[in-house]
Amino acid sequence: MRAGQDEPIRGARARRVGRRRALAAGLLAAAMALTACTSGGGDKPSSWQGGGDEGEKAPKAAATISEPAADAKDVPASTAITFTTKEAQETTVELKDAAGKAVDGTLAADGASWLPSSALEYGQTYTATVTATGDDGKPATATSTFTTMAKPAKQIRVTSFLGDNQVVGVGMPLIVKFGRAIPEDYRDDIQRRMTVTSKPAQEGIWHWVSPTEVRYRPKTFWKANSTVSYKVQAGGLPLGGGWYGRADLSVDVKIGPSFVMTVDNRTKRMTVTRDGKVVKTIPVSLGKKSTPSSSGTMVVIEKLRHTVFDTLEELGPEEGYRTEIDYAQRLTWGGEFIHAAPWSEGVQGRTNVSHGCVNVSMKEGNWLFANTRIGDPITVKGTERKLQNGNGWTDWNMSWDEYVKGSALPYEPPSDDTTPDAGTPSVEPTP
């Protein structure tokens, strides 16, 4: 029978074991003696004592991933990789799906997070790896494997007024709309995912005009012929009440030449500048005293080659009218337009007879219609009525200080050494 663990081993087997132990003890003593002889007798530790070669030290840098946590489930598809590093001279982030395919993304300016270029796939497993390298050149890594949530049933659509490759005027605000009201507590989250890139660079900010609409404008009018790209990374982003963004949105547009119109009620003239140079002066007739035009800075909202103005229901049979109109360019939701008015050509430049519109001749109306773009600005001065903010795209009717108050994030002016050249508008916005 086999001896138990606590039973003595007897007989020849015991003698053999005894001889083996004696031999092993002799070899160990010889090895220790040899080690002592070859150590040089100094303080330098041997590789056995140090557990490795001389100079093999732990990396100075360290990295830790805080979100998503390792093995996390039901992670939003909009997740960013949030991490901390210590004594890192260089930091890289890599995200791969279960098949090992790398996901594109961008490191945040503060170096504390990394955002995928688009929403992750629902119900998939990903592995994030953060590598921090210190001034010793040794990398330290942190990893986190997580699984995204299933596709949510409640999703909010995100849309843009502008489409790709559209050419617009220098006063055009970027307009983004949501299919459902965004609670105030979540607006900063979505605004952090809204980026604007312009060439040349121009300072600007987002401004919430309602719970379902946010707009962006630069500090001064867009620089002529610049390019603008904007992106809303809303896909999978929690937006309150169990609702999530449906998909990401990206748009590329171009700014056309600077075409700016200024109307002075005192002179009854419109001055038109292109790229800062006066190209035309046009006689106008503005709104009469009972229906004055609005003073303020507006932009062209839409252009209608031929339309019909019908105010019979609004103003009644005495004041109302139904008239065919050519070369109409909308300025306000309330019904103020630039348009051709052949019936007032005899008094244009001298007397105001319109119902609030900017009347011009057929010839000048045709010329304006052929040269303007959606987003071209017009400033009207000196009338009896002030433009009401919200009556049209009135983003330029607010001062910059007033406009930044509509941001869900604190405004941080660029530093002196990074301030972009936003250019100078041909006409200053009305405060």
Buried (B, 14 or more C-beta within 10 A) or exposed (E): EEEEEEEEEEEEEEEEEEEEEEEEEEEEEEEEEEEEEEEEEEEEEEEEEEEEEEEEEEBBBBBBBEBBEEEBEEBBBBBBBBBBBEBBEEBBBBBBBEEEEEBEBEBBEEEBBBBBEBBBBBEBBBBBBBBBBBEEEBBBBBEBBBBBBEEBEEBBEBEBBBEEEBBBBBBBBBBBBBEBBBEEEBBEBBBBBBBBEBEEBBBBBBBBBEEBBBBBBBBBBBBBBBEBBBBBBBBBBBBBEEBBBBBBBBBBBEBBBBBBBBBBBEBBBBBBBBEEEEEBEBBBBBBBEEBBBBBBBBBBBEBBEEBEBEBEEEEEEEEBEEEEBBBBBBBBEEBBBBBBBEEBBEBBBEEBBBBBBBBBBEEBBBBBBEBBBBBBBBBBBEBBBEBBEEBBBBBBBBEBEEBBEBBBBEEEEEEEEEEBEBBEBBBEBBE
